[in-house]
Amino acid sequence: MTFLQKIERWLLLIFVFAIPFQTRFVVASWTPRFNEWTSAFIWGTDILFIILLAVFVVQKHEPLKKLDFFEYLVLALIVLAGLSIIRSQEISVAVYRWIKLAEYACVFFYFKRRIVHVVSHHALAVVWIGSSVFQSLVGLLQYYLQHSIGLKILGESVLRVNGSGVAVVVANSQLYLRAYGTTPHPNVLAVVLMIGLWCTLWIYLDSDRYWSRHIIAAYAVILTAFLLTFSRVAIGVWTLSSLTMLIVLIRRGSWRRIMPIVLTTIIVIGLCATAWWPQFSSRLNVSSQDEGIVQRIFYTEVAGKVAREHMLLGIGIGQFVPHFMDTLKNYPSSIYQPVHNLYLLVLDELGLAGLIIFLVFLALILLRLWRSNTYLFICFIALLVLGLFDHFFWTLQQGGLVFWAFLGMALVEHPETRIGAFVEHVDDKVSVMANAKPPSARSSRLEPDIEYLETA
């Protein structure tokens, strides 16, 4: 491995670890009142990714392979989004959002084409687990103290239980801050930690007994913080996806291997429910008067009206909020947000043509995973369901990077880097690990078990 290749590897790992950070600089704001969705930012992860691409570009490479159908669909989406700038109400906002979409496409191409030559998915999963543990510890401290902990340099929001726009839980007539980490919202942190839980499960099933104890400890920390986000949709989706994974593993005869994770899950959920039952009970009590439900219904009605009036071509990328501001004036600035539905937002902004391209792209990935990768198929279904209830995969830096990187890795064909392939042969790994040498019999606890690696 050359010096530049080593630099690229470390930059990639740092980039992945830093995805949940919200470090950013405001470049411009195009509305009289500051609004997140009509402003432009340079993110710390933008800078990291640009440097990563620069290091990649200056190296010698084999001739690029021809584009496949998935990549043509992504390019078609980028071109259509670019053309939508012409009919946009706020051109500056549209240009910025198009640049962001193009960046996410570059992330997709990099992870799909380059990742196998830089680092294994196993290493990426370990780094994501590390980042999830860090975010979990920040979130736990925030919940314990009920305010932010001063990590402004990493993008932590200024958090107070009575602060404007701060997500809280109301229980027994008292406000409780939800865990944020360094993300812009607890729902975003919930997605970060949900993927961390998936990675932890994968690494656990792919590890020996010594490391299993450490992985279970990390799993318990991440799960506790995940629950303290009080994100109803994310927790519900994770529960259903986890039960599905459990059924798959049990049917493959791997119930003994998975039992420590199951027991840890039950214990953590039981302890959290006992300690914070009023807060959980409040979130479980869903009514038509719930602020989150009322707002989502309102945004959906606004988006439905836009879709009916601009069905074919949409109103332009990034234009939902400017259009919202122009047609429904005099609302508090915090009300002006994108519709909390990924697919409806794409329809409103890029029209029916854009939505069809996007859905065909996602459906083809889903079909490929159905045929080749049970674990990723379940994870991908979970992410797509989340898209029915939120917009951050299209509008927020953390959501966009996570979503498009996931799509790129899902299409990697290299046999040694197919995440989740362990589900297809986990029975063999369990039997091998049962006969593996204990750490004390090796020269070092960090030294790999050769028999295990060769069998795997």
C-alpha positions as CSV (number, residue, x, y, z in Angstrom):
1,M,0.0,0.0,0.0
2,T,1.4,3.4,-1.0
3,F,1.6,6.5,1.2
4,L,-1.4,8.1,-0.6
5,Q,-3.5,5.0,-0.2
6,K,-2.8,5.0,3.5
7,I,-3.8,8.6,3.7
8,E,-7.0,7.9,1.7
9,R,-7.9,5.0,4.1
10,W,-7.5,7.2,7.2
11,L,-9.4,10.1,5.6
12,L,-12.2,7.7,4.8
13,L,-12.4,6.3,8.3
14,I,-12.3,9.8,9.8
15,F,-15.0,10.9,7.3
16,V,-17.3,8.0,8.3
17,F,-16.7,8.7,12.0
18,A,-17.5,12.4,11.6
19,I,-20.8,12.0,9.6
20,P,-23.0,12.6,12.7
21,F,-21.2,15.8,13.5
22,Q,-23.0,19.0,12.7
23,T,-20.0,21.3,12.4
24,R,-20.8,23.9,9.7
25,F,-20.5,27.5,8.6
26,V,-23.3,29.6,7.3
27,V,-22.5,30.8,3.8
28,A,-25.8,32.5,2.8
29,S,-29.4,32.9,3.8
30,W,-31.9,33.9,1.2
31,T,-35.0,34.7,3.2
32,P,-35.6,37.7,5.5
33,R,-36.0,35.5,8.5
34,F,-33.3,32.8,8.9
35,N,-34.5,29.4,7.9
36,E,-32.6,26.1,7.8
37,W,-34.1,25.1,4.5
38,T,-33.4,28.4,2.6
39,S,-29.8,28.8,3.7
40,A,-26.5,27.4,2.5
41,F,-23.7,25.9,4.6
42,I,-20.2,24.5,4.3
43,W,-20.1,21.4,6.5
44,G,-17.0,19.9,8.1
45,T,-17.8,16.7,6.3
46,D,-17.9,18.5,3.0
47,I,-14.3,19.5,3.5
48,L,-13.3,16.0,4.6
49,F,-15.0,14.5,1.5
50,I,-13.4,17.0,-0.9
51,I,-10.0,16.2,0.5
52,L,-10.7,12.5,0.3
53,L,-11.7,12.8,-3.4
54,A,-8.6,14.9,-4.1
55,V,-6.3,12.2,-2.6
56,F,-8.2,9.6,-4.7
57,V,-7.9,11.7,-7.9
58,V,-4.1,12.3,-7.7
59,Q,-3.4,8.5,-7.5
60,K,-2.9,6.3,-10.5
61,H,-5.9,4.2,-11.4
62,E,-7.0,1.6,-13.9
63,P,-9.3,2.8,-16.6
64,L,-12.8,3.5,-15.3
65,K,-15.4,0.8,-15.8
66,K,-18.5,1.6,-17.9
67,L,-21.5,2.9,-16.0
68,D,-24.1,0.4,-15.0
69,F,-27.9,0.9,-15.0
70,F,-27.9,2.0,-11.3
71,E,-25.4,4.7,-12.0
72,Y,-27.3,5.9,-15.1
73,L,-30.4,6.3,-13.0
74,V,-28.4,8.4,-10.4
75,L,-27.1,10.6,-13.2
76,A,-30.6,11.0,-14.7
77,L,-31.8,12.1,-11.3
78,I,-29.0,14.7,-11.1
79,V,-29.7,16.0,-14.6
80,L,-33.4,16.3,-14.0
81,A,-32.8,18.1,-10.7
82,G,-30.4,20.4,-12.5
83,L,-33.0,21.2,-15.2
84,S,-35.5,22.0,-12.4
85,I,-33.4,25.0,-11.4
86,I,-34.8,26.8,-14.4
87,R,-38.3,26.9,-13.1
88,S,-37.4,27.4,-9.4
89,Q,-38.8,30.3,-7.4
90,E,-35.5,30.8,-5.4
91,I,-32.7,30.1,-7.8
92,S,-30.0,30.4,-5.2
93,V,-31.6,27.8,-3.0
94,A,-32.1,25.5,-6.0
95,V,-28.5,25.7,-7.0
96,Y,-27.3,25.0,-3.5
97,R,-29.7,22.0,-3.1
98,W,-28.6,20.7,-6.5
99,I,-24.9,20.9,-5.4
100,K,-25.8,18.9,-2.3
101,L,-27.6,16.3,-4.3
102,A,-24.6,16.1,-6.7
103,E,-22.3,15.7,-3.6
104,Y,-24.5,12.8,-2.3
105,A,-24.2,11.2,-5.8
106,C,-20.4,11.5,-5.5
107,V,-20.6,9.7,-2.2
108,F,-22.7,7.0,-3.8
109,F,-20.2,6.5,-6.6
110,Y,-17.2,6.6,-4.3
111,F,-18.7,4.0,-1.9
112,K,-19.9,1.8,-4.7
113,R,-16.8,1.8,-6.9
114,R,-13.8,2.7,-4.6
115,I,-14.6,1.4,-1.2
116,V,-13.5,-2.2,-1.9
117,H,-10.0,-0.9,-2.8
118,V,-9.5,1.2,0.3
119,V,-10.9,-0.5,3.4
120,S,-13.2,-3.5,4.3
121,H,-16.8,-3.0,5.2
122,H,-15.8,-4.7,8.5
123,A,-13.5,-1.8,9.4
124,L,-16.1,0.7,8.4
125,A,-18.7,-1.0,10.6
126,V,-16.2,-0.9,13.6
127,V,-15.7,2.8,13.0
128,W,-19.4,3.5,12.8
129,I,-19.9,1.6,16.1
130,G,-17.2,3.8,17.6
131,S,-18.9,6.9,16.3
132,S,-22.3,5.6,17.6
133,V,-20.8,4.9,21.1
134,F,-19.5,8.5,21.1
135,Q,-22.8,9.9,20.0
136,S,-24.5,7.7,22.7
137,L,-22.3,9.0,25.5
138,V,-23.0,12.6,24.4
139,G,-26.8,11.9,24.2
140,L,-26.8,10.2,27.6
141,L,-25.0,13.2,29.2
142,Q,-27.5,15.6,27.5
143,Y,-30.4,13.7,28.9
144,Y,-28.9,13.4,32.4
145,L,-28.0,17.1,32.5
146,Q,-31.1,18.2,30.5
147,H,-29.1,20.7,28.5
148,S,-26.2,20.8,25.9
149,I,-22.8,19.9,27.2
150,G,-20.7,22.5,25.3
151,L,-19.5,20.5,22.2
152,K,-20.3,23.4,19.8
153,I,-17.1,22.8,17.9
154,L,-18.6,19.4,16.9
155,G,-21.9,21.0,16.0
156,E,-23.9,20.3,19.1
157,S,-27.0,22.5,19.2
158,V,-27.7,24.8,22.1
159,L,-30.2,22.8,24.0
160,R,-32.5,23.8,26.9
161,V,-35.8,22.2,27.8
162,N,-37.6,25.5,27.4
163,G,-35.7,26.5,24.3
164,S,-37.5,27.4,21.0
165,G,-37.7,24.5,18.6
166,V,-35.9,22.0,21.0
167,A,-37.4,18.5,21.0
168,V,-38.7,17.5,24.4
169,V,-41.0,14.9,26.0
170,V,-43.8,16.1,28.2
171,A,-44.5,13.8,31.1
172,N,-46.3,14.5,34.4
173,S,-46.5,18.2,33.4
174,Q,-42.7,18.4,33.1
175,L,-40.5,18.8,30.1
176,Y,-37.7,16.3,29.4
177,L,-34.9,16.9,26.8
178,R,-34.6,14.1,24.2
179,A,-31.1,12.9,23.3
180,Y,-29.5,14.8,20.4
181,G,-25.9,13.9,20.3
182,T,-24.2,16.2,17.8
183,T,-26.9,15.8,15.3
184,P,-29.6,18.4,14.5
185,H,-32.5,16.4,15.8
186,P,-33.2,13.3,18.0
187,N,-34.8,11.6,15.0
188,V,-31.5,11.9,13.1
189,L,-29.5,10.6,16.1
190,A,-32.0,7.7,16.2
191,V,-31.1,6.7,12.6
192,V,-27.4,7.0,13.3
193,L,-27.7,4.8,16.4
194,M,-30.1,2.3,14.6
195,I,-27.4,1.7,12.0
196,G,-24.9,1.4,14.8
197,L,-27.1,-1.3,16.4
198,W,-27.2,-3.2,13.0
199,C,-23.4,-2.9,12.7
200,T,-22.9,-4.1,16.2
201,L,-25.1,-7.2,15.6
202,W,-23.1,-8.0,12.4
203,I,-19.7,-7.6,14.1
204,Y,-20.9,-9.6,17.1
205,L,-21.9,-12.5,14.9
206,D,-18.6,-12.2,13.1
207,S,-16.4,-12.1,16.1
208,D,-14.8,-14.5,18.6
209,R,-15.8,-14.9,22.3
210,Y,-13.2,-12.3,23.6
211,W,-14.4,-9.5,21.5
212,S,-18.1,-10.5,21.9
213,R,-18.1,-9.1,25.5
214,H,-16.8,-5.7,24.4
215,I,-19.3,-5.6,21.5
216,I,-22.2,-6.4,23.8
217,A,-21.2,-3.6,26.1
218,A,-21.1,-1.2,23.1
219,Y,-24.5,-2.5,22.0
220,A,-26.0,-1.8,25.5
221,V,-24.7,1.8,25.5
222,I,-26.0,2.5,22.0
223,L,-29.4,0.9,22.7
224,T,-29.8,3.0,25.9
225,A,-29.1,6.2,24.0
226,F,-31.3,5.1,21.1
227,L,-34.3,4.7,23.4
228,L,-33.6,8.1,25.0
229,T,-34.1,9.8,21.6
230,F,-37.8,8.8,22.1
231,S,-38.1,8.6,18.3
232,R,-41.3,6.7,17.9
233,V,-40.9,5.8,14.2
234,A,-37.3,4.9,14.5
235,I,-37.8,2.7,17.5
236,G,-40.8,1.0,15.9
237,V,-39.0,0.4,12.7
238,W,-35.9,-1.0,14.6
239,T,-38.1,-3.3,16.6
240,L,-39.8,-4.8,13.6
241,S,-36.5,-5.1,11.7
242,S,-34.8,-6.7,14.7
243,L,-37.6,-9.2,15.1
244,T,-37.3,-10.1,11.4
245,M,-33.6,-10.6,11.7
246,L,-34.1,-12.7,14.8
247,I,-36.6,-14.9,13.0
248,V,-34.2,-15.4,10.1
249,L,-31.3,-16.3,12.4
250,I,-33.4,-18.7,14.5
251,R,-34.7,-20.4,11.4
252,R,-31.0,-20.9,10.3
253,G,-30.3,-22.6,13.7
254,S,-28.3,-19.8,15.2
255,W,-30.4,-19.1,18.3
256,R,-27.6,-20.0,20.7
257,R,-25.2,-17.5,19.2
258,I,-27.8,-14.7,19.2
259,M,-29.1,-15.2,22.7
260,P,-26.7,-12.9,24.5
261,I,-27.8,-10.0,22.2
262,V,-31.4,-10.9,22.8
263,L,-31.0,-11.0,26.6
264,T,-29.0,-7.7,26.5
265,T,-31.8,-6.1,24.6
266,I,-34.5,-7.3,27.0
267,I,-32.5,-6.2,30.0
268,V,-31.7,-2.7,28.6
269,I,-35.3,-2.1,27.5
270,G,-36.6,-3.3,30.9
271,L,-34.3,-1.1,32.8
272,C,-35.0,2.0,30.7
273,A,-38.7,1.4,30.8
274,T,-38.6,1.1,34.6
275,A,-36.4,4.2,35.1
276,W,-38.2,6.4,32.6
277,W,-41.7,5.0,32.2
278,P,-43.6,8.3,32.4
279,Q,-41.6,9.6,29.4
280,F,-42.0,6.4,27.4
281,S,-45.7,6.2,28.3
282,S,-46.1,9.8,27.1
283,R,-44.6,9.0,23.7
284,L,-46.6,5.8,23.4
285,N,-49.8,7.7,23.9
286,V,-50.4,8.9,20.3
287,S,-53.4,11.1,19.7
288,S,-54.7,13.4,17.0
289,Q,-53.8,16.3,19.2
290,D,-50.1,15.4,19.4
291,E,-48.0,18.3,18.0
292,G,-45.8,16.0,15.9
293,I,-48.9,14.3,14.3
294,V,-50.7,17.6,13.7
295,Q,-47.7,19.1,12.0
296,R,-47.1,16.0,9.8
297,I,-50.7,16.1,8.7
298,F,-50.5,19.8,7.9
299,Y,-47.3,19.4,5.9
300,T,-48.8,16.5,4.0
301,E,-51.8,18.6,3.1
302,V,-49.6,21.4,1.8
303,A,-47.5,18.9,-0.1
304,G,-50.6,17.3,-1.6
305,K,-51.8,20.6,-2.9
306,V,-48.3,21.3,-4.5
307,A,-48.3,17.8,-6.1
308,R,-51.7,18.3,-7.6
309,E,-50.8,21.7,-9.1
310,H,-47.2,20.7,-10.3
311,M,-47.5,16.9,-10.8
312,L,-45.5,16.5,-14.0
313,L,-42.3,18.6,-13.4
314,G,-42.5,19.7,-9.8
315,I,-41.6,23.1,-8.4
316,G,-37.8,22.7,-8.5
317,I,-35.2,21.1,-6.2
318,G,-35.1,22.7,-2.8
319,Q,-38.3,24.8,-3.5
320,F,-40.8,23.2,-1.1
321,V,-40.0,25.6,1.8
322,P,-39.7,28.8,-0.3
323,H,-43.1,27.9,-2.0
324,F,-44.5,27.2,1.4
325,M,-43.4,30.6,2.7
326,D,-44.8,32.3,-0.4
327,T,-48.2,30.7,-0.3
328,L,-48.8,30.6,3.4
329,K,-47.4,33.7,5.0
330,N,-47.3,34.9,8.7
331,Y,-46.5,31.5,10.3
332,P,-43.7,31.3,12.9
333,S,-40.4,30.6,11.1
334,S,-40.1,27.2,12.8
335,I,-43.2,26.0,11.0
336,Y,-41.6,26.3,7.5
337,Q,-40.1,22.9,7.0
338,P,-40.1,20.3,4.3
339,V,-43.0,17.7,4.2
340,H,-42.1,14.8,6.5
341,N,-42.2,12.3,3.7
342,L,-39.2,11.6,1.5
343,Y,-41.2,10.4,-1.5
344,L,-43.8,13.1,-1.4
345,L,-41.0,15.7,-1.2
346,V,-39.3,14.3,-4.3
347,L,-42.6,14.3,-6.1
348,D,-43.2,18.0,-5.2
349,E,-39.7,19.2,-6.2
350,L,-38.9,17.0,-9.2
351,G,-42.3,16.0,-10.3
352,L,-43.6,12.6,-11.4
353,A,-40.6,12.0,-13.7
354,G,-38.2,12.5,-10.8
355,L,-40.2,10.3,-8.4
356,I,-40.3,7.5,-11.0
357,I,-36.6,7.5,-11.5
358,F,-36.0,7.6,-7.8
359,L,-38.4,4.8,-7.0
360,V,-37.1,2.6,-9.9
361,F,-33.6,3.1,-8.6
362,L,-34.6,2.1,-5.0
363,A,-36.7,-0.8,-6.2
364,L,-33.9,-2.3,-8.3
365,I,-31.5,-2.1,-5.3
366,L,-34.2,-3.8,-3.2
367,L,-34.6,-6.5,-5.8
368,R,-30.9,-7.2,-5.9
369,L,-30.6,-7.4,-2.1
370,W,-33.6,-9.7,-2.0
371,R,-31.7,-12.1,-4.2
372,S,-28.3,-11.8,-2.6
373,N,-28.2,-10.4,0.9
374,T,-30.9,-11.1,3.5
375,Y,-29.4,-8.8,6.2
376,L,-29.0,-5.7,4.0
377,F,-32.4,-6.3,2.5
378,I,-34.1,-6.0,6.0
379,C,-32.0,-2.9,6.8
380,F,-32.9,-1.3,3.5
381,I,-36.6,-1.9,4.0
382,A,-36.3,-0.2,7.4
383,L,-34.7,2.9,5.9
384,L,-37.3,3.0,3.2
385,V,-40.1,2.9,5.8
386,L,-38.4,5.7,7.7
387,G,-38.6,7.7,4.5
388,L,-42.4,7.7,4.8
389,F,-42.2,9.7,8.0
390,D,-39.3,12.1,7.5
391,H,-37.3,14.1,5.0
392,F,-33.7,14.1,6.2
393,F,-32.4,11.6,3.7
394,W,-33.1,14.3,1.1
395,T,-32.5,17.5,3.0
396,L,-30.0,17.1,5.9
397,Q,-26.3,16.5,5.6
398,Q,-26.2,13.6,8.0
399,G,-29.2,11.9,6.4
400,G,-28.0,12.4,2.9
401,L,-24.5,11.1,3.6
402,V,-25.8,8.0,5.5
403,F,-28.5,7.2,2.8
404,W,-26.3,7.5,-0.3
405,A,-23.3,5.8,1.3
406,F,-25.6,2.9,2.3
407,L,-26.9,2.7,-1.3
408,G,-23.4,2.6,-2.7
409,M,-22.2,-0.1,-0.3
410,A,-25.3,-2.2,-0.9
411,L,-24.3,-2.5,-4.6
412,V,-20.7,-3.5,-3.9
413,E,-20.1,-6.9,-5.5
414,H,-16.8,-7.9,-4.0
415,P,-17.4,-11.2,-2.1
416,E,-15.2,-10.2,0.9
417,T,-17.1,-6.9,1.5
418,R,-20.7,-7.8,1.1
419,I,-22.2,-6.6,4.4
420,G,-24.6,-9.0,5.9
421,A,-23.5,-12.0,3.9
422,F,-22.8,-13.6,7.2
423,V,-26.5,-14.4,7.6
424,E,-26.1,-16.9,4.8
425,H,-23.4,-18.9,6.5
426,V,-23.6,-17.9,10.1
427,D,-24.2,-21.5,11.1
428,D,-20.7,-22.4,9.9
429,K,-19.1,-19.5,11.7
430,V,-20.8,-20.5,15.0
431,S,-19.4,-24.0,14.8
432,V,-15.9,-22.7,13.9
433,M,-16.0,-20.2,16.8
434,A,-17.0,-22.9,19.2
435,N,-13.6,-24.6,18.5
436,A,-11.6,-21.5,18.3
437,K,-8.6,-21.0,20.6
438,P,-9.2,-18.7,23.6
439,P,-7.3,-15.4,23.6
440,S,-4.9,-16.6,26.3
441,A,-3.6,-19.4,23.9
442,R,-2.6,-16.8,21.3
443,S,0.5,-14.7,21.4
444,S,-1.7,-11.6,21.6
445,R,-5.3,-10.9,22.2
446,L,-5.3,-8.8,19.0
447,E,-3.8,-11.6,16.9
448,P,-6.4,-13.1,14.6
449,D,-7.4,-16.8,14.9
450,I,-5.9,-18.2,11.6
451,E,-8.2,-21.2,11.5
452,Y,-11.3,-19.0,12.0
453,L,-10.2,-16.5,9.3
454,E,-9.4,-19.2,6.8
455,T,-12.7,-20.9,7.4
456,A,-14.6,-17.6,7.1
